[in-house]
């Protein structure tokens, strides 16, 4: 499976998966502040597993509608 084409806003969360909601909130805040609209697709990319939750990386990605010109 591949990611859909287009511009993507992304951030990384380090820590237990229960805290990933904060990464979504940060992207939503950035998107709204920058006047960008979501294209309706988002996904997560999980890093290598580690028994230490502080070392777990989760990438959060939002596909964006094309920017107004």
Helices and strands as residue ranges (DSSP letters): E 8-14, G 17-19, H 20-33, E 38-46, G 53-55, E 57-64
